């Protein structure tokens, strides 16, 4: 008998055994639900609801006592003094995921769309498949087999606008059968439009039209060869420069393109090109500052995902803001007035799990980085309504959550509100703490990090089948890093009698370009 057939028979027998032991999926789910509830009743302060008073002087929170009862507590933000309250104060508000001052953006691109120009003197609209400017049909702009789409986007001075034309290639349909539709007994057939590799894509191309009758401008096809997407169109305030992004099909190129409409010069203002791939949807970021005079840009061009400040007119790098063998995971807020960005960073601390998320402030003028978090774990922040304080909840898979209030001005800690407790009681009732591990990759070069989940009431004298729960998509990393009492389907599988191993191997994201690009082809 062949090895694949032996393995198939083993899985059938194992599944049958588990089904018989647990009475089927329903009883397994019921048992898992009961176990989750039993464990939840033993854990205290895993979650701590925090509210901020209207006067900005205090944070109030719901604290669970060892007896299981709850009480409200008040933290004086100036002194750090804690007092008990009978109830939550009127008007106290929950925190915000983004720092309030950083949610306000200074307009860098004018993106107003509509038929009427800014000054109200001109109209542009589509009728019967044709483009009309001030009531006159524009001839010769639309090749056969193309169509107009979207709405005109006017320049701030109303002297020109951009419209989009698109091809009409047939799109492949994938066929499905819904076996048990809600509305009928018989199966239902439906289709989904889904281009496959090699199929022609319909990509909208910009056309710039002048109200004074100058010859329209179309984008240079050499700048957008084999496009996957053209996006984020906008006029600069001078009404001369149209800026947009181009993503090459296959993700080998990602560019910010500029058309200088008076001189008709077209160029790549920023160019990310890689012989393998640029992960546009995940590892890139762009924010235009000072009306487009500068561009804040996230790039792996030096091998690690870092921030760059780029001249918005020349495209030259003004300065690399962050550097080193660690990554900027995400830009979560920018304050243009104070010239600072709040970022998530990973792999920053030597000796820590490189996937732990920390937060920091980056000065856009100097590149100075100031950390906002300390604990050896992965961090989540919520902000006070005035943005001057934040709640830092940090944990690891083997360290229950700690809840701290800190000052945004310097990251200093005001107080620890609570640390989750009850782990000893959980262990006494059969709960198994996840085990973190690291090992070398197949080449002995990189550390591979993962976790092990064992069944409730695990007996080290017994043998258990081992399941590797893997999802190795190059767009992310998937091993949990923060504390949870149970990890969904993985815990359910473990408690059904398996040892479950989860890890992020070569080719997954958030470890730098060399580690990531093992996934190429």
N, C-alpha and C positions, 0 to 999 in steps of 0.2 A: 504494500500500500504506500502511495506517495506521501511525502511529508505534509503538503497542503491538505490532503484528504484526512490524514491523521489529526491535524490541528482542527479541521472542521468538525470531525466526530467528537473531539475532546470538548469543544465549545458547546455542542449540542447536549452532551451528557452533563456538563457543568451547569448549563442553563436549566435543564430538566431537574437536576438535583436541587438547585436553588428554588425553583418554582415549587417543587414538592415540599421543601422545608418550610417555605414562607407562605404557602397557600396561594401563590400567584401575586401579580403586581399590586393588586388592591390592598392585600394585607401587608405587603412590604411598605407601601406608602403610608398606611395607617400606623404601622409600628414606628416608622421614621418620624411622622408627625408627633406622635406621643412622646418620643424620645426628645425631640426638639423642645417641646413644651416643658418637659421635666427639667431639662438643662437650663432653659430660660428662667425658670423660677428660682434657680440657685445663684444666678449671676446678678450682681448689683453694679449700677452705674456704668454699664457698657455704653449707654447713650445718656447724655446729660443735656436736656433742653436749656438753652441759655437765651435770656432776653436782656435788652438794653433799655435803661430808663430814658424818658424823654429829655431830661435835663443833661444827659451825657455824663453823669457823675458816677453811675454804678452799673454793674451787671448783676442780674438776678438769675438764679438757676434752681432747678428741681433736683434735689439730692436724695438718694435712697439710703436709708439707715440700715444697719446690720439686721435690725428686727424685720425689715421688709417694708416698713412705713416710709413715707416721703415727707420732706419738709422743704420749704422755700428758704433760700439763703441769699444774702445781699453782699456783693463784693464792692467796697469803696475803691474806685479806680485810682484815686490819688494816694491813699494810704495803704491799700492792700488789706484793710480790716474786713473781717467776715462777721456778719450778724445773721440771726435767724429772723424770718418773717412769718406772719400768719398766712399771707396770701401774696400772689403776684401783684405788683403795683399796676394801677390803671395806666394804659398807654405804653407800657413796655413793649418793645418790638423785637422780633427775631433778627438775627444777623443776615448779612448778604454774602453771596458767593464771590462777588467781585468788590474790590474796594470802591466806594461810591465815587470818589473824585476821579477815578480812572475809567469810569464808564462814559464820561463825556469826551467826545472826539472833536478835534478841530478839523473842519472840512478841508480835505486836501484835493479832492477830485469833485468836480461838479457832475452829478449823475442824473439830473432831472430829465425825465422823458415825457413827451407829450406832443400834441399837434401844434401848439402855439408857442412861438419863441418867447424868450424872457421879456423882451421889450413890447411884445404884443403886436408887432408890425408884420409878422410873417406866419404862415401856416404851412405845415407839411403833413400829408396824410396819404394813406393807401386807399384806392378804390378800384374794384374789379381787377385786382392783381397788379395795378399800376401805381407808381409814385407820382404825387402831385405836389408841386411847390407853388404857393400862392395861386392855386387854381389851374396851373399849367402843368400838363403831363411831362415828365422827364423821360426823354427818349434815349434808347441805346445803353441803358445801365444794367439791364437784366438779360443775361444770355438765355437761350432756350434751355428748358429743363431746370431753371432756377425759379425761386419765389422770394418775395419780400416777407419779412417777419419782424415781430417786435414793434417798438414805437421809436420815433426819431428822438435822438439825444442832442439837444441844442448846446452850443458853446455859450459861455456866460455873456458874451457881447452880442449874441443873436446873429452873427454873421455867417455861421455855418452849422451843420449838424451831421451826425453820423446815423446811418441806417444799416440794416443787415440783410444780406441776401443769402439764401441757402439752397443747396441741391435737393433733389427729390428722389434719391436712390431708393429702391425698394429695401425694406428692412426685414431681415429674416424673422420668421415666427417660430417659436418653440411651442409644441403642443403638449397639453396636459389633460388628464382626466381626474376630476374630483369625484372620488368614489362614493362619498356620502354627503351630498349637498343638503343644506337645511330645508330647502323649499320643496324637494321632491325625493321620490324613492330611487329613481333611476340615476345612474352616474351622469356627470355633466362634463362636457368637453369645453375647454377654453384655451386661448392662445396668449402668448406674451411676446412682445417685440424685443428681440435680443440679438444684436449684431455679434457675430463670431469672429475670431481672428481671421484677417484677410478680407472680410467684408468691407465694402465701401461705406464710410460714415458720412452723415449729413452734418456738416459743421457750418454755422453761420459766419460769414465773412463781412467785415465792415466796409462801407462805402461812405466817403466824406463828400458832402454836397455843399456848394457855396451859394448863398442867395444872390451874389452879384454875377453869377453865370460863369465863373471860372470852371475849368475842366475838373470834374470830380477826381478824387484820389481813391485808388484801391490799394490794399496792402500788398507789398512785394511778396510774391509767392515763395521766394527763396528764404524769407525770414520765418515763414510758417509752414515749411514743408511737412507733409504727412501729419496734420494736426489731430490731436485728440480732443482739444478744447481751446477756445479763445474766450477769455473771461475778464471780468473786472475792468470794464471800459470806463474811462472818465476823462473829462477835459481839465487841463490845468487852468488856473485863474487867468492866465494871459490869453486864453481863447485860441491859441495857436497850436498847442501841443495836445495831441490825443495819446493817452497812455493805456495800455492793456497788457494782459498776461497771455502767454502762449505755452501750451503743454504739448510736447511731441507725443505722438502715439508710440507706445513702448516706454515712455518716460526717460528717454535718453537726454532730452533737453527741456529746460524750464526757463523761460525768458520774460523779462519785462520789456515790452516794445514801445517805442515812441515814434509817432509821425509828426514831424514839424510841418504843419499844413501850409504855412506861408512859403517856406523854402522847398517844400515837398520832399525833404530829406527823411528817410526812414532808417531806423537803427535799433539794435538791441541795447537797451540802456543797462540792463543787468542780464548776465548770461550764466546759467548753471548748465554745464554739459558734462556728462559722464559716460564712459564707454560701457558701463553696465546699466545703472538706473539712478534717477533722482526720485526719491519718494515724496512727491508733491503733496499728496493727501496724507499728512501726518507729520513730516519732518520739516516743513517749510512754513514761513510766516512773512508777511509784508505789511508794513504800516507806513503810509506817507506822512511826513511831519512838515510843519511850517508851510502848508499849502503846496507840498511837493518839492520843496527845496532840499529835503533830506528824505532818505528811505531807511527805515529800520528793517533789517533783512536777516533771516535765519537760514543757515546753510551748513552743509557737511563738507565744504570745499577743502578744509584742512584735515579731513578725516573724522572730525567730531562735530556734532551739531552745535554751532555757536552763533552769536549775534554779531552783526556788522552794521555800522552806520555808513551809508552810501550817499554820495553827492547826487541829488535828484536831477541835476542838469547835465553833469558830465558822466555820471555812472561810475566814477572812481570811488574806491574805498577810502572814506575819511579816516576811520579807525576800526580795527577789530575789537569789539567790546569785551568779549569773553574768549578764553582759550584754555587749553589743557586737555588731559585725557579724561574728560567727563563731558556731559552734554547738557544743553538747555532743552528741556523736554517741551516746554510751552511758555509762551508769553501770555500772562493772564491779565495784565493791566499796564497802561501807560499814562503817565501824567506829563503832558507836554509843558505845563507851566514850571514844574520842578525838574524837568529833564531827567525823569527816572522811570524805569520799567520794573514791574514785579514779575518774576519768572519762577517757574519750576525747574529745579536742577536734579540730575541723577548722576551717580558714580562720583559725587564730589568728595565724599569722605573716604579716605583709605581705611580698609578694614571693615567697612559696612557692606551689606548687601548692595550691589551697584544699582539695583532696581528701586531702592528706597527713594521716595520723592521728598525733597526739601524745597523750601522757598527762600528767595533772596531778592534784594533790590540791586539793580544795575544802574549806575550813573551814566547817562548817555554822553556826557562831555569828557569823562575820564576813564570809563570802563570799570571804576571801582565797584566791587561786589560786596554787599553786606548781607550776611545770613539773617533770616528771620526765624529759623527753627534750629533746635539743638538735639533732641532725643534720638537715640539710635533706633530708628524705625521709619515708617512712611507716614507723611503728614497730610492733613486736610485742614484748610483754613476757612473760617467764616468771619466777616468783618462787622464791626460796630457800625451803626448808621452814619456816624461822622467820619468813619475811616481811620480814626486815631488808635483804635485797639482792635485786636482780633483774638478769636478763639482758635487755639491750635490743638487739634485732636490727633495724637500720634499713637501708633501701635505697630506690632509685628504679628505674624501668625502665631508666634510663641510668646507674645507679650500683650496682655490686655490693654485696652485704651487708657491713655492719660489725657486729661483735659486741662489745658493751661490758658490763662489770659495773658497776652503780651502787648507791649507798646509798639506801634508802627515806627515811631521816631528812631528807635535804636534796637528793636527786637528784644528788649529786656523783659523778663518775666515779672508780672504783677503778682500772680498767685497760681498755685495748682488748685483747681476747683475739686477735682476728684480723680481717683485711679480706680478702674474697675476691679471689683473684688469678688471672691466666691470660687476661685479656681480650685482651692483645696477641696471644697465641697463637691465640685464637679468631678474631680479625680476620684473621690471616694465613691461616686455613683457610676463609675465606669467610663466617664468621658476621657478621651485620649487627646492630649495636646499634640498638634501637628509638629513634626520634626523638620527643621530646615537642614539642608545639606548643600555642599558644593563639591564638585569633582572636575577633573580636567576633561576637555574635549578630546576627540579622537586623535588630534595632533599634539596633544599635551601643551597647547598654547594658551587657551582661554579657560577661565573658571566657568563651569556650568552650574547654575543655581536652581534648586528645586525644593519641593516639600514632600513629605510622606504622611499619609493619613492611615491610621489603623482603626480596626473595628472597635466599637464600644465593648468594654470588658475584655480587651485584648489579652490573650494568654501567650506569653513568650515561649511556652513549651510546645505550643501547637504550630502546625504548618498552615499557611494561608496562600491561596493563589494571589499573584501580583498582577495588577492592571496598570499599564501606563496610560494616563489620561493626557493625551497630547493634542495640541492644536498649534501647528507650526507656521501659520501664515506670516509672511515677511512684513506685514503692516503693523504688527504690534508685539507685545509680550504678554503672557497669559497666566503665569503662575501667580496666585494671590500673594500679596505682600502685607496686607492689613489684617488685623484680627477680625475673625468672625467665629461665632459659636459653632456654626455648621456651614460647610461650603457646598450647599446645594446638592446637585447630582453626585458629586464626588464623595461627599459624606454619606449620602444614601447608599452608594455602591460599597463604601468601606463598611458601613454598618450591616450590610447584607452578607458580609463574610470575606471581603477582599482587603488586601493592602493596596492602596492607591498611591501612585507616584506621579507627581506633576512637575514638569521642568520646562525651561526655555533653552532650546539648543541653538547651535550655529544657524545663522540665517534669519533669526528673529530680530526684532527692532530694539532700539533704545540702548545699544551698547557701542555705538560707533560704526563707521562705514565698513571697515574690514570685517568685523563680526557679522554685520548685516548682509553684506553683498555675497556671502556664501550662497544665498538663496537664488542668485542670478541664474536663470535658465535651468 
